[in-house]
Amino acid sequence: MPELRKDPVIGRWVIIATERSKRPTDYHCAPAPTTEHRFCPFCPGNEDQTPPEIMAYRKDDSKPNTPGWHVRVVPNKFPALRVEGGVNREGEGIYDKMNGIGAHEVIIETPDHKQAPSNMSERQMEEVLWSYRDRILDLKKDKRFRFIMIFKNHGDAAGATVEHSHSQLIALPIVPRNVMEEIQGAKEYYQYKERCIFCDIVRQELSSRVRLVIENDHYVCITPYAARFPFETCILPKSHDPYFEDSQKHEFEALSRILSEILKRQDKALNFPSYNFLIHSSPFNQNSHMNEDHYHWHLEIMPRLSNVAGFERGTGFYINPTPPEEAAKFLREVEIVY
């Protein structure tokens, strides 16, 4: 019997379509065919083919915009938003608009063109996480910005246009609707129960363990109760924490371990799927302290195994043919090699 499940944070309904049920082996995610390595602007030696770097972790004797880096951050050559200018909010009749102000940056995660996140060392993954933190802390100083989205598109089906492993950062003068819905749902729950809903989710999933994939001292990785997509997972801190960028060294070490492991399990279980991951952290620069008690940062990973079609777009409902409990069990049982 299919189930309708309600997301406990934002109230969105999802259809768990058990009569269309798909096992992991039913998803065909063969890697893209190997092609001749073409020119890549992100590879060492091609630093002059990107805008000048904003930040880099590099060898002590190497100079900016030359080889010798481990992680390199550059402005996006084709930015969705531009950092120059004022917001200039205004109305046009009943419509609202503002200038396309923001920052759009590319985090080049490794100098190795063929290296994927799932085969990075935990130390490499930790450096990538530190680069996210350092860029967020710097951009938070700009009073025009309200929210920073860190995201990764891995593989053609996920929207990656450059094969070399990279993620992106976009700083926005507004808070996205998806995040506002989470904040509002979490706030209503907190006003009613005086507890953080994300903390309660962590406690329940650790107790029931049916949707728990992996855990360590500081983080859990679960398949959400009302998962929108097959094999969708979510990493959450075990302790309440509204801001990703406030994480400490021991927490980033633990986060790099659990993120590396779930990406390895996902690749082994699903044959190297394309995927998106993103970080939702608390907004800033405008009453941000009001979210600190009830909002809890988290990292969402969404393999691209199904398509969003007319029903989903017309209703806002998602159809997931793989129950989260089955996905979690399969990912838990995957044997991975370090």
N, C-alpha and C positions, 0 to 999 in steps of 0.2 A: 504494500500500500504506500503510495507517495506521501510525503510529509511536508507540511508548511511549517517552517521554523522562523521564529522572530529573533532578529539580532537584539541582544539585551541592551546595547548601548544606544543605537540610533532608531530602533524600532522597524528597520527594514525587513521585509519578509523574503524568504528564500524557499524555493521548491527543491526538496531533496527527492529527485525523481528515481525512486528505487526500481520502478518497472523498466527504466532505461539503464539500469545499473551497469556500470563499466568497472572492470577490474583494471589494475595498473597495466597488465599485459594487453589490454584492449586499446591503449593509446599508442599511436605510432609516432614516435618523436625521433626518427633517424636523424643523426647530425647532418648538417648541410654538406654537400659533396666538397671534397678538398679541391681547391682551385689554386692556380699559381699565385704566389705571394706578390701582390701588386704594391705600388708605392703607398706608404702609410705615413701621414703627417704626424702620427703619435709616436713613431719609432725613434730611438736615439739616433742622432745625426741629422734629424729633420726638424730640429727645434725652430728653425727660421720659417717653417711652413705653418706655424701656429702664431696667434698673437703672443706677445711677450708674457712670460709666466708671471703669475700673481704670487705664487708660493711654490716651493719645492723642497722635498727632503732629498739631500744629495750628499755626496762625498765631500769631506772638508776642503779638499783642494780644487773642487770643480767650480766653474763660474756659472752665473745665471744664463739660461737659454743655450746651454751646451750639454753634451752627454755627461753622465755621472750621477744622474738622479735616480731615486727609488720610486717616488711618487711626485707627480708634477701637476700643478693646477694652472689652467689658462682660461682666459675669457672664451666663451663660445664664439666661433668665427661668424656664425649666423644666429645671433641671439634672438630669443623670443621677446625679450624686453631689454631696454637700454638704461644704463646707470646714470646718464647725464640728464639734468633738468629737474624741474619741480613736478609735483603730482598734479596740481591744477584741477581739482575736482570741480565739476560743473554740471548743470542740468541742461537738457535740450528737450523742452516740453516735459513729458512724463518720463523721459529717459535720462539715465545718469551715465557720465563718462569721466575719464581722467586720462592723463598721459600714460603711455606704456612704459612706466618707470620700474626698474628692477635690476637685478644682477643675474646674469646667466653664465655659469662657469662649468668647465669640464675638468673632472678629476681623472687624470691618466694614472691608472692604478699600478702599473708595472711597466718596466722598459721592455719586457719580453712579449713580442707580438702574439705568440702562440699560447701564452699562459692564460688560463681561465680562473675565475675566483675559486672554483671548487678544488683546484690543485695548487693554490697559493699556500705557503706555509702560514701557520697561525701568526707568526711575527709580521709577515707581509700584510695579512688581513688587518692586524692591529694598526699598522701604519696608515692604511687606508681610512680606518675609523678615526684616527687622530687627525688626519687631514680634513675630514668632515667637521670635526669639533673646532679646529683652528679657524676654518673659514666661517663657520657660524658665529663664533665669538667676535671675529673681526666685523662681519656684516651687521651684527646686532647693534653696533655703535651708530649706524646710520638711522636716524630717527624717522626717515621716510618709510622704512620697512616694518612689516608686522609679522611676517611668517617666512620661513625658509623651508623649502622642500628639497630633500635629498632623494634622488631616485636613480635606479639603474635599469636600463633596457638591455637584456642579454639575448642575442640571437635575432635573426631576421623577423620572426613572427612577433617578437616583443617590441619591434620598432627601432632596433639598433641599426644605424647607418654606417658605422665604422666598426670593423671586426675587432680591432685592438681593444682590450678590456678597459672600460672606462665607466664612470658614473657621472651624474650631473647634479648641479645645484641651481635652483632658481629662488631668488629672494623677491618677495612680493609686497606691494604696499597695502594689500588686503589679505584677509584670512579666507582660504578656500572654503566653499560651502561644505564639502565633505568633512573637513576638520571642525567647522562650526557645528555641524550636526552631532559629531562625537562629543564636543565640549558641552553642548546643550543637554544631550542625553545623560552625560556623566553628572552634570550639575543637578538635574532633576532627581537623579538617583541619590546623590549626596544629600540634597535637601530633605529627602524622605527618610533615608536610613543613616545619615551621618557617617557613611563609609564610601570609599572609592570603589566604583563598580569594577574597575580593572583589577584592583587588589582582590576583590571578591571572586572574579573570574579565575585569577591565579590560584587562590585557595581551593576553589571547587575543582578545578582541573587537576591539581595535585592530589586532591582527595579521591576523586573518581578514577583518574588515570586512563580513562577510555579514549580521550583525545590528546593525551600527553604523548609527544614524540620523544623528546629528550629534555634533560635538565642538567644544570650544574649548580654551583653554590649561589649564583647571582641571577640566573635567568631560566625561564622555561620556554620551550618551543611547543606550541599546540596547533592542532587543526581547529579553527573556530567552530563553535556549535552551529552557527548559521553561515557556514562557508559559502561564498558566492561561486567559487571555482573549484574544480577537482584538484585535490592535493594542495590547496591553499594552506599556508602555515603562517603563524604569527609568533614572534619572539617578544617577550615582555620581561622587564625586571621583576624579580620577586619582591623587592622592597619598593615602596611608593617613590616615584621619581617623575616629576612633570617635564624635565628638560633633559634631552639626550646629551646636550653639550656640557652638562654638569657632571657627567660620569667621571670617575677617578681611574687611575692607572690600573688598579686591580680589577675594576669593572670592565674596562676595555679589553683587558687580557681574557677575561671570562667570556665577553661578548664575541671576541674574535674566535674563540674555541667553538662556541655553540653555532655561530653563523657558518664557520667552515664545515662543521659536521653536518648541518642540515643541507647545505648545498651539495656535499658529497653524497649524502643519502638520496637526495632528489635526483641527482645525475644517474646514480646506480639504479634506482627504482624505475625511472622514466626514460632512460636512454638519452640523457643530455638534452632536456627540453629547453626551448626558449623560455624566458621568464622575466618578470618585472619585480623589483623590490623597491620599497619606499619606506621612509621614516616619517612618522607623525609625531612631532614634538609640540610642546606648548607654544602658542604665539607669544610675542613680546612687544615692548614699547607702547602698549596701550592697555592699561589695567591688567597686565599679564599676571600679577600676583593673585588676581581673583580666581585663576584656574588652578592654583598650586595644590589645593586640597583634594580636588576631584578629578583632575586630568593626569594621565599616566602615559608616558611616551611608549611607543612600540614600533616594531619593524615588521612589515607585511611582505610576504613572498608569494607571488602568484604565477605558477607555471602556466604557459599558454597552451592549454590542451583542448579548449573548447572555444567556440565563437559566440560573441554577443550579437544576437539577431533581433528581429522585429519585435518579438514578444517582450524581451528584456528592455529594449529601448522605449517601447510604448507603455510599459507598466512600472518599470523600476524594479520588478522582480527578477531574480536570477534563477536559472535552472541548473542544478548541480547533480550530475548523474552518479557521483561517487560519494556515498555517505562519509562524513568526516571521520567517523569512528573506524571505518575500514581503511581509509587513507592513513590514519595515524598508526594503526596496527601494522600495515605494510611497511611504512617508513621506519618504524621501530625495529622491525625484524630484518631489515636490510643489513647485510654484512659488508662493511667497508674496510678498505685497506689504507693505512696511513703511510 
